[in-house]
Amino acid sequence: GFIALQEMTSLWSQNGTVTLDFGDFGPPSTFSINEKVERLLIGFTDGSLVGVSTNTSVASYNLFDPSAFLLTSNSSGRMYEWTVDNNSTWTLIGPPAREWEYNLSQEPFYKAQADMARSVKPNTPAETLWSPMYHVDFGFSSGREIGLSLTRPIAYCGTYDCFEGIIAALVTLRYVETLATRALSQIQERLPSVDGNCSSIFIVNYRSRFPDQESYLVVAANGLKRGHLIHANESDQSIVRATAFAFESRFGGWQSEELGAGDLFYFRLDAASESPRRFVPCVEPGNGSFGGAGTYKERTCVGVGTRIVELDSSTAWLVVMVLPQGVLRGLGHAAQAQVKVLEKETREEWQKALHDEQAITLGIFSAMIVLSICMAMALSALVARPLRHLSSLGTLMRRLGDLDFAHDSSELIDLRTGSRSLIDEVGKLQGTFCRLSQGIETFAKFVPEGVVRNIIRGDHRFTRPHVVPRTVTVMFSDIRDFTSISEAMSLPDLLHLLTQYLTAMTLVVEKHKGEITEILGDGLLIFWNTPEDVPDHATQACEAALAMKQALISLNQKLAAARDPPLPQLSIRMGLHTGNVLSGNIGSAKKMKFGCIGDPVNTASRLEGLCKFYGTDIICSGDTSAALERDGAADGFLCRKLALVLVKGKKEATCVHEVMAFRDEGRARRPLMATAENKLLEELAEAYESARAAFHAASFGEARALACKVLERWPGDLATRRLLGDIEQVAHKTREELANWTGAVVISEK
């Protein structure tokens, strides 16, 4: 924390400059003042705190004095103050200088953000806030001071939902008092007849997030009693008390909207100071009523101007400047005398002199405007610049919560190329974020992104064993004859082949909204409609199967050209089934994985095995075919009904279909093959289904004849050969033997 404050000094090593513009009545006047942070504190919700504090008791008011104080606290409720030697190593001097009971949750700078976190609605963005003014106990000082802090919440998600603590920078009001005192001193040097009895600059808390502090006196030039929060009418300076009385009499209080207009008003200082106090307006200069000779009381009538300084959207100060009207009158007479000598006392020059009197009034109060702006800029730059790095981290953290890893973001590029904040704590946060982002991105490669996203968002169901009922479409796929392929290849070549294959298939599956939950060597287990909702999951699964088959053509061309001799050509089998499962985290409290439990998973595996039996690439169940009908997508696919089968381990027969290609019409997708080939596939499907229908109607002679015609035209169709085998098994049976026959084919192989 101390080194962080040390590095902040390099940003604030140049003095702030304030300029007072006196218009046509003299050159501008400037002065410099050191920017000042008294403490930098970082606190967490568990009560722990670390901070560093400079020695504010030294009159030189430098940012770094011969020693500074390191503050530490932990959740046990004890605060320790350590003296730090100001040398190249910044070592601790001796044991703690003192220790005391400490409760971070009661500190105003902490409560400002903690109360906000408790009161706002969910997803409210974290924001920088000014704390209320409060008493600051420096421990090493003879008394207490008043200060306020600029605070920023520690919230990795960018909202108050994940509030974990605060970063606070403390500025004492002595710094602001110095600004006001130096400005008033410059005015008094330029206008010798102005002194502390008839002039002042003071600041009032005009608007605050903490209504009980509105109208409190913030500072007064040469007059703030440190350690006390008071109202302006309680000031130890009579001119401040009198001006406060004039404000309340003219405007009814300090919250009037008229105060922000910047208009001047004049009142009798003696009447507002005497008992009983009275508000007596004065005639504004330039209206011809300064009083007769010998009747005007010098410096009794004063002019007052105001400006509002916005600290943030909810906090504003009112800067008040008081100057005697007599000064303006004296300067006006001098200007008139000079004009009479040069221009022979014409009436036009007399009017110009009156105009100049008004100009100097505006000039002096223009200086007040410049002073107000400089004060606002100085206070903002004082503590805001070191916190700007946190805003980019907040943006990246919000994107990370949506699993947007922001690879194209300039902020992330800067972080990953080594750009870090000069403040050690912020730099460590940036480094931690880079490691966190890389870890989550890698984690999402092992676990479905929907699960990772819900874990990041704080859904505790995804951090323990938990399942929910879902209707899903399941796909099992593997490479045909992979065992023979792997035996004939070296391990490096086999790894290269599998990597190329799995990369191509993963891209297709993710494009069609599928989740690959397991990679079983050459096999893939894929789900649709879990964990993310996919309303047309059956349609997406069938489209993915055909797209995987198409992608394999390009992959085989790439494999053939990559090596000499070329790598083996691949073909795949896929089984799809739609049904109800229990989906979620499966396992124990110590080990678990995301997956699905239920018969549809086993059925999809069996259907993938049937591809070998029937010589096909893609087989889906009747339930998946029915889901395509419900999606209104059945016309978009060319399918043929293969058989009614009873697979091993099942008690009920399942109707299976071959997914052959996209149609030209339907969902208007590009067909997998040329139109002529699609036409041949349609004719094959119609001829085969006619033979299969005759078989199920027990018209075995007709079924045999139709099947033979299919084989004459498509002799390589294994499904038709299986149909002929089924016919021969039952053709010799009597009607009585066929009474309970369903046409189901019993498959004994897995």
N, C-alpha and C positions, 0 to 999 in steps of 0.2 A: 504493500500500500504506500509506503514512504517513497519507494523508487518511482511508483506511478506519479506521485505528486512532484517528484524531482523532474520527471520527463515532461509533465505539464508545464513546468517553468520555462522550458525551452520554447513552448508555444506562446508564452506571455512575457518574454524577456524584454520586449519594447514597451516603453511607457505609453499609456493612453494620453491623447492630446485633446484639450478642450479649447475652443475658439469662441471669443466674445466679439460680436460685430457691432461697432458703434456707428455704422453708417457713414454719413458725410462729416461727422464731427470728430474725426480722429481715426488713426489706423486700428485694425483689429488687435485684440489682446489675446495671447495664448498662454496656457500653462499645461504642465504635464503632471501625471499622477500614476503611480504603480498600480497595476491590476493586482487583486488580492483574493486568494482562496485561503480560508483559515483551516478548514478540515476537508479531507476526502474520506468518505465512509462507505463501506460495503456491508450490508446486513442481510440476514436470511431469516426465514420464517421460524426456524428452530431457536432463534434468540442469539445465534452466534454473530460476531461482528469483528471487522478489522478496519482500522483507519489510521490516518496520520494527521497530526496537528502541528502547526508552526507556533512559535512563541509570539503571541500577539501583544505581550506586555512591553516589548521593546519600542521605544519612542520613534526610532528611525523608520519603522513600518515597512521594512524590506520583506520580500516574500520568504527569503531564507535568512535566518539569524544563526548565531553560533550553534544553536542546538534546536532540536525539534522533538516532538513527542509522538511515539507510536502507541496506539490504543488497540487493545485486543479484549474480546469477550467471548464467552462460550455459552452453551445452553444451560450451564449451572447457575447463571445469574451473577457472575462476578466480572468486574471490569478491571483491567490492569493498564497502568500508564508507565511506559518505558521511555527513558531519555535516550535519544539517538545522537551519536557524535557526527557532526557535519564534516566528514572527511571522505576520502575516496572509497572507503568500504562501508560507510553508514552503519557502523556497529552499535549494538546496544550497550549502554553504560550502566554497569552494575545491575542489582536486582530491580524489580518494579519500583518506580518512585512512589507510587501509592496504589491502593486497590480499594474497591468499594462495591456495594450492592448495586446491581444494574439491571434494568428491565427494558430491553430494546422496544418491546411492543408499546411502551408508553411515550416513546420519543415522538415529538411532533413531526419530524421529517419522515419517520417510518409510518406513522398513523395516516399521513396524507395519502400514501399509496395503498396501505392495507385497507383503509375504509373505502377507498374507491373500488378495490378488488371485491370487497364484500357486497357493495351496493349496486354495481352495474349489472346489466343483462349479459347473458352468455355471448361469447364471440365479440365482446367490446374490445377494440384495439387498445393496447397499452400506450400511454402517453406521458410526456414529460410534464411535471407539475411543480409549482412553487408551494413550499410549505407555509404555514402561518408563521408570523414573527414569534420568536420564543427566546427564553432566557438560556444563555449558553454558559455553562460552568467549565472554564478551561483548567481548573485545578491549580495551575501554577500562577494565576493572576490574583491580584488582591481583591478583586470583586467579580461580579458577573457582567456580561454584556448581552446585547440583544442582537440576534441575527435571523437569517432565514436561509433556506436551502433549496437548491434546484434538484429535484429528484427524478430518477428514471427507474421504472420497475424492471426487475430481472424476470423475464418471461420468455422462455425459449420458443413458444408457439406464436408469439407476437400479440397475444390477447391476454386479458386478465384471468382467463380460465386456468392458466398454468403459472400463476403468480408464485414466485419463490423467494423474493427478497427485493432489495432496493440498492441503488447507487446514489449517493447524495454528496453534493458539494456545498459547503457552508460559506456564506459571506456575512461578516458582521456589518451592522449598520454604521460602524465607525468609518468604514470605507466610503459609504454614501455621504456621510456627514462631511468628510474631507473634501469631496467634490463640491458640495454646496458652499463650504467655508472658503475654499480657494476662489470660486466664482465671485462670491460677494466681496472678497478682498480685492480682486482685480477691479471691480466696479468702484469701490471706495477709493482706490489709488487714482483712477481716472477722474473721479468727481469728488474732490477733497471735502466738500461740504456735507457729504453723505457719511454718516456713522451708524453704529449699532442701535442708537436710540430712535432712528427714523427710517431704517431700512433693514430688510431681512430676506433670506431665501429659506423656505422650509417646505417639507413634503408631508402630505397627509395620505393615509391609506384610503383611496377613493372607492375602489371596488375590490372585493375579495371573495374567494371560495368559502371563506370563513366569516360569516356576517358579523360575528361578535367583535371582529377586529376592524371593521369599517369605521372611518373617522378617527382612528388612532393616529397620533403624530409619529411619523416615521423618523425624520431627522429635522433639525433646525441648525442653520449655520451658527457655529460658535456656542451652541447651547444645549445639546442633547445630554440629559442625565442618563449615563449608561446604567443598564440593569433595571430600568423601569419602563413599563408600557403605560403611556399616559395619553389623554386626549389633548388636542391642540390648545383648548382653553385652560389646561392645567400646566402649561409650559412655565419654566422659570424666567422666560423673557417676556416682558410686558408688551412689546410690539406684537409678538406672536399671539398672546392672549387677546389683545385688542383686535387684531385682524380676524381671529376666530370668532369673536363676538360680532364683528361687522358682517362676516359671512353668514352666520346664523340669522342675523337680523334681516339681511337683504334677500337671502335665498332660502331661508327656512331650514337649512342644514347642509351637510357636505355631499349629499347624493343628488343634488339638483342637476338636471340635464343642461341647464344654462351654463354651468361651470365649464363644460367642454367646448363652448363656443369661442373661448379665448378673448372675449371682450374685456376692456378695462373698466374699473369703477373707482370712485374717489370718496374718501370719508375723512372726517375730522378725527385725528389720532388722539387729541387731548380729551374729546368728549367720550370716546370709546374706552379710555383708560381710567377716567375719574369715577368715583362712586357718588351717586348711582351712574352706571354706564349708560350712554345714549349713542344711538347711531345717527350721525348727522352727515348727510351727503355733502360733498363739495362740488362747486361748479367746475366742469372739465376745462382744461386749458384751451385757449383759442376761442372761447365764447365771450371774451371781453369782460369778465367779472373776476379779476384777480384781487379786487379790493382797492380801496383808496390808499393814498400815500399815508404811511404811518399806521394803517389799520390791519395790514396783512401780517399774520404771525408766521415767520419763517419756519418751514419744516413741520407745521402743524397739520397741513392737508397732505395726505399721502395717496398715491395711486397703487392699485393692486391688479396684477395680471395672473392668469392661470394657464397651465397646459397639462393635458392628461398624457401620461407615459404608460403605454400598454406593455406589461411584462408577459402575459399570455392571454388566452381567450377569456379567462375568469379573474385575472388579477391586473389592477391598474393603480398607479399612484397619481396624485394631483400635485404638481409642482407650483408653488405660490411664490411670487416675487413682489416685494413691497419697496417703493422708492418715494421720496418726498416730491410733492408737486412744485415746491419752491425751487428745486434744482432745475426743473424744466423752465421755470420763469426766468431764472438768472441766465441760463444759457441763451434763452430767447432774446433778452435785452442786449447781450453781447453781440449776438448775430445782427440785431437791428442797427447797433451803432456802427458796425463795420460796413453794413450796406449803405447807411446814410452818407458816410465819408466817400464811398466810391460812386454812388449813384444819385447824390444830391437829394436825399430824403424824399424821393417821390412816393406817391401812394402805392404804386405797383410794388416797390421794394418792401414797403411796410407789410403788404399782404404776403410777400414771399417769406419775410421773417416769421410771420405766424405759421406759414406752411412748414418752415424749417423746425419750429418748435414741435410741431406734430411729428416731423420726421425723426427727430432725436428720440421722441417717446417710442415710436415704432422700432427704432434701431436698438434701443436698450432691451425692449421686450423680444426683438428678434434674437438677441443674444440668449435670452432665456429659452427660446425654442431650440437653438443650437445646443445649449447645455442639456436640455431634456433629451434630445435625440442622442447626444454623445453618451449620456448616462444609460439610456436604454441599450445602446449598442455595446457599451462596455460591460454591462451586467450580463447581456446575452452571450457575448463572446467569452466572458469569464469562465463559464462552466459548460456551455453548450458544445463547443468545438470538440472536447475530448469524448463526448458521448455520440458523435455522429456515426462513428464506426458501428455502434450498436444497431442503428436503424437498418443498415444493409444486412446485418445478421438476422434481424427480425423478418425482413422480406424473404431471405433465403430459407428461414425456418418455416415460414408459412407455406412456401412452395414444397418444402420437404415433407410437410404433413400430408400433402396430396400426392406424394411419391413423384413429384416433379423435381428431378435432380439438377435442373437448371444448368445443364452443360453449356448452353449458349449464353449464360449470364456473365456480364463483365465483372460483377462482384465476385462470383465463384472463380472465374479465371484468375482474378487478382489474388485471391486467397491461395489457390493451388500453386501459383507461381511464387509464393513466398511473401506477398505483401501483408504486413502486419501493422497494427496500431502501435504507437510509441508507448502507450500505457500498457504495462505488463499484464494486468488482469484482463483487459480487453483483448490483447494479443493471444493470451491463453484460451479465452473463449473462442476466438477465431480458429485456432488450431484444433480445439476440441470439436468444433462444428465440422471441420473438414474430415476428421476421423469418423465422426458420427454419420455424416452423409455417406461416406464410402462404405461404412459398415452396414447401414440400412440398405443401400443399393445392392450390396452383395447378399444380404439376408433375403431380399426380394427375389433372388435367383433360386433360392432353395424352397421358398414358401410362396404360395399364391399372393399376388400383390394386394388383392382385396383383404386377405388376412393381415398382412403387414400394415396396411393403411388403417384398419380398425384397431390394431394394437397401438399405433402411434397416436390415434385419436382418443385413447384411453378407454376403449370398450373392454372391460375386464373379462367378458365371456370368452374372448379370444386368447386369454393368457392362461387358461386352465382347460381340462377336459370338458367339452360341451358340444352337443350335437342338436340339430333341429331337423324336422321332416322337410324334405325337398323332393320335387319331381325333376329328375335330371335325365340327360342323355349321356350315355357312357360309350367310349370308344376304346377298344383294345386293338393295337396294331403291332406287327412285327415284320421282320425281313424274311422273305421266303428262302429256305435252305441256308440260314445264317450259320448253322453249325458247320456245314461243309465249307462255307466261305472262310470262316475263322480258322479252321484247321489248315487251310492252304496258304495263310498269310503270316508274315512276321508281325510281332506285337506292335511296333511303331506304325506299320502300314495299316493294321487293323484299327488302331486308335485314330489315325488320320481319316480313315473311311467313315468310322462312326461319328466323328466330330462333324464332318461335312454333311452327313445324312441328318443328324439330329439338329444341326443349325438350320438347314432348309425346312425341315418339318415343323420346328418350333415357330419360325416366322409365319408359316401358313396357319397354324393353329391359333396363334395370338391374333392374327388378322381377322379370324372368324370367331373371336370372343371365347375361345376355349381355354381351359386351365390344365396344363400338364402337371399332374400331381406325382407321378412316378416315372422314372426312366429305368427300365428293367433290362439292362444290356442293350439289345437291339429293339426291345419292346417299349411301347408307350401306353400309359394309362391316362386317359384324358376325360375331363368332365365339362359339361355345359350346364349353365344355370346354377352354379355354386362355385365360389362363395358369392359372386356377383350375379344379379338378376339378368337373365337372357330370355326374354319372352318367347322368341322363336328358336329355342335351343335345338330342336330336332332338325329344323331347316339349316341352321348354321353348321350342325355336325355333318350333315350329308354334303353340304357345299364344301366343307373342309376336307372330307374324304376324297372327293373328286379333285379338289385343288392339290392335295398331297400327291395324288396319282399323276397329275399333270406336272408338278414340280419335279417329280422323280425323273421325268424325261430329260429336263434340262440338267439335272444333277448327273445323270449317267453320261451325258455328252461331255460334261466337265471332267468327270472321272476318267473317261476314255482318253482325253487329250492331255491329262496331267502327268501321266507316267508312261514309261516304255520299259517293260510291258505295261499295258493299261490296267487300272484297278478293275475288279469284278463289277459287272452290271447288276443293279439291284432291282428287285420287285417286292412289293409289300402286300400284306393281307390285312384287312380291317373288318372288325365286327362292331356293330352299333346296336344299342338297345335303350329304350326309354322306359323309365319306371320310377317308383317311389323308394327313396333311401333315407337313412339318417346321415346327415352331412355335418362335418365340423371337426373339432380337435379330438382325436382318438388316441388313447393311451393312458398313462398314469400321471400323477402330479410331477414326477421327475422326468419322464420321457413321453413325448407325444408327437403326432404328425397330423397334418390335415388330410382328410380323405372321406370316403363314403362307406357305409355298412348297409348291406342288403343284397337280395337275390339278383337285382339288375346288374350288379358288377360281375357276378359269376356268369350270368347269361351272356353278357357281352363277350366274355372270354371264350365261352363255348361257340359263339357265332363266328369268332375269328378263326377257330379251328375248323369250322365247317367250310371255310373258303378253300382249304386244301381238298376237302372231300368232294366239293362240287366244281373245283377248278376255276374259282372266281376270285376277284380282287376285293370286292366290297359286299358284305351281307348285312342287312338290317332286319330287325324283327318286325312283326306285324304291328306291335305297339308303336314303333318309330314311324312306320308307314301311316298309321292312324293319326299320329301327331302332325305329320306333314299335311294331311287332309285338314286338320283343325287350323293349321297355320295358313291355309289357302295356298300352299306351295307345291302340292302334289303334281300339278301339271308342269312344273318346272323341271322335273326329273324323269328320266327314262328308266323304269324299273321292270323286273319280271318276277312273278311269284314262283319261287323255286320249288317249295314243298312244305308239307306239314310234318315237322320232325319232332321226335322225342329224344332229346339229347341225354347223355349219361348223367345220372344224378338228379334228373327232373322227373316229376310225376305227371306233368301236364305237357301236352304237345304244344309246340310253338310254330307259328307260320313264319317263314323266312322269305326275304326278297333280295334279289341282287340289284344293287344300285349301279346302273350301267353308264349313264352319261347325263349331261344337261340336255334339255330339249331346246329347239330353236325358239319356241314361244315361251309361254309361262311367265317366269320372272325376268325374261328379256336378258338373260346372261349369255355370254359368248359360249357356244357349244364347245364341248371338249374336243370333238373331232370334226372333220369336214362333214357337210350335209349328207353326202353320199354314204359315208360310213354310218352316220346316224340312221339313215334309212334302212341299211342292212341290219343294224341292231334292233330297230323297231320290228322288222319282219321276223327276226329270230325270236324276239320276245313273244310276239303274237302266235307264231307257230308252236313254240314250246308250251305256252299257257293253254293252247287248244288241246294238245296231247295230254297235259297234266289234268285238265278239266275232265276229259274222257276217262282217265284213270280213276279219279275220285268218284265218277258216276258208275264205276264198276263195268264200263264198256271197254274191256281189256283188248278186244280185237281192234276196235277203232283206235284206241290209245297206241297200240303197237304199230299200226300202219302210219299214224301221224308222226310218231317218234322216228320211225325209219325215214320218212320224208325229210325230217329235220336233219338227220345225220347224213343223208345224201347231199344236202346243200352245205351243211356245216359239220364236216366229219370230226372236227376236233373239239366239239362241244361236250365236255365231260358231264355236265348236268343232264343232258339228254341220254347219255349212256347209263347214268345212274337210274333214270326213269325207266329205261328198258329193263334193267335188272329188277327194279321194284315190280314191274308188270309180270315178269316171269315167275316171281316168287308167289304171286297170288292168283295167277290166271287159271290154274288147275283146281282151285278150291270150289266147293259146292256153294249153293245159295245159303244153306244152313250154316256153313262155316263162315260165310261173309256177313251173317246177320249183325254181328257187333263190330264189323270192320269199319274203321274211320278213315282209312287212307294214310294214317300217320306212319312215317318211316322211322324205325328205331335206329339210332346212331350209337354204336357201342364204343366208338373212339372218342377221346377228348379233343 
